[in-house]
Amino acid sequence: MAEFDRKSFFYTLNSELAKAIGPLAPALVSEKISQLGKKESNFPKEMAAQLVELLSTEIDEEAIEIQFQSALLDILINL
């Protein structure tokens, strides 16, 4: 099984979240990682779906939330 590519995961996560909520996306990602008691540098792949779900709850518009989740679904499936 391939190593969890955190850099790629977080790049895509931040990019897709920025499309959904704007330039505050990286700050929100950092906040949610901290809430989970983790750090980006050693974030476990087993918690990636949980992080995506937490971030999804911050998106007010349902259609945009679904778009965000869909964009990350392929990545989560292939972790």
Stockholm file with secondary structure:
# STOCKHOLM 1.0

chainA/1-79         MAEFDRKSFFYTLNSELAKAIGPLAPALVSEKISQLGKKESNFPKEMAAQLVELLSTEIDEEAIEIQFQSALLDILINL
#=GR chainA/1-79 SS CCCCCHHHHHHHHHHHHHHHHCTTHHHHHHHHHHHTTCCGGGCCGGGHHHHHHHHHTTCCSHHHHHHHHHHHHHHHHTC
#=GC SS_cons        CCCCCHHHHHHHHHHHHHHHHCTTHHHHHHHHHHHTTCCGGGCCGGGHHHHHHHHHTTCCSHHHHHHHHHHHHHHHHTC
//
